[in-house]
Every structure is written in structure tokens, then in C-alpha cells.
């Protein structure tokens, strides 16, 4: 059954590459449109609620259309792989330009950070989010969410400095590099980073480890994870947020040391 589908798609690719046939282009866009929704869902997990998913969809569509225009079928690369990098890159690039983290959230994050530092100096130990929340008179969940949003914004800021330009001059932070030779130093750093991350993840509880594994390794959506674990999507989101908060402290110290 798979071969006729592949032959049919190849026909549209031939029409699109040869003469930019509009009908063939529309069919290919519709076929790969779910990629946009997939990346929007995954990126939106780390963003505040005031960020419109419609805006993210628009950015993702730009990435998909750009992929369609620049993809070279003669290369040994699947279109969905190529498009995924472009779609994700377009969304993140748009987020960096808009500075989606509100001034209020930044101020709240700074206040939380100052409170954490003050309490740790007072107790001479790492403090729990509930202690920070009690000190500030806010909900514990607010501490988790605010600090994760700020961490995500910092990551975007770092990635911006590494943005590269493709052959056409367009900046895409998640371009695909053709690299056949592995650098020994880079491989050692990567292995060490993976080992350190694995040690940190091992400190999480069983549910948190499972959610992170399903989300980042198995690439399930929060809804799918909820169905697997028999929990609501909102509950899975809470577990995901708390797990990232625990990881954030250690990773942030490594990144900004």
C-alpha cells in the first residue's frame, strides 16, 4: 500500500520542482501541515499563556513554505526532516524578535531569584519552591512557571548569538549542517554533557522521569502522555513544569558559569 502513495507524492514533487505547479504545491503543503502543529505544540509548552498559538502557527507556516521553496529532492534528505528544522527555526526566530516575555514576568522572576539567593544564604542550603512561594506570598506553581519561562527566554537569547545564515542569506538558528567528520573534542564534550544530564535526571522522581522521557525521547504530546499515564493533560503539564524547574537550577549554573 505504501508504494502507490510514494509514487503519487513523487508526481507532485516533480511538478513542483519542474514548474512550481500551484496545485502540486498546495497538495504538498496540506500533506506536511501537521508538522507545523506538532512543533507549535512542543514549543508552546515552555511559553506563557499570553503567547498566541495562532501567531506560532503563522511562524511555522512561514518555515514550511520556505522549506518547500528551498528543498532539493536530489539530496539524500527526507523533506519532513528538512522541514522540521526550518519550521522550528522560524518559530524560535520569531519569538526572539518579539521578546514574548512580559516586563511583569521578568520583574517577578528577578524577585524570585533574589528571594532564593537570600533564603539560601540564610539557611545555608538549597531552598524548596514552596519556601520561596511562602516568603513571597504567592502560589508554589507560580514559582515553577515563572522561573521556567525565564529560563526558556535565556536559552532563546543564547541561541540567537549562534544564528547562522543559509546560502540565500536568511538566518535560521536550526539549520542542517552536512558534517561527515566528527571532531573528537566536540564528541567528548557532548558525551560528558549527556552523562551530567543523565545524573541530574536520575534525581527526579519516577513520574517526572517518565514524562520527560515520553516528551523529549519518544516525542509524545502532553495529551498522549496523559493517556499513557492515566492523568489529565493539565496534570502532565504540572509534572513537566516541576521537572524542568528542578533541572533548570543545575543547567542554568552550568550555562552561565
GIZI-V381412 format. One record per helix or strand of 2 or more residues. SS is the DSSP state (@ for helix, = for strand). FROM is the first residue (numbers start at 1). LEN is the number of residues. Records with the same first field share a line. If there is no record, write none. Layout:
BEGIN
SS = FROM-LEN, FROM-LEN
END
This chain:
BEGIN
@ = 2-18, 22-23, 53-18, 79-20, 103-21, 129-8, 140-22, 184-18, 206-12, 222-8, 233-23
= = 164-2, 171-2
END
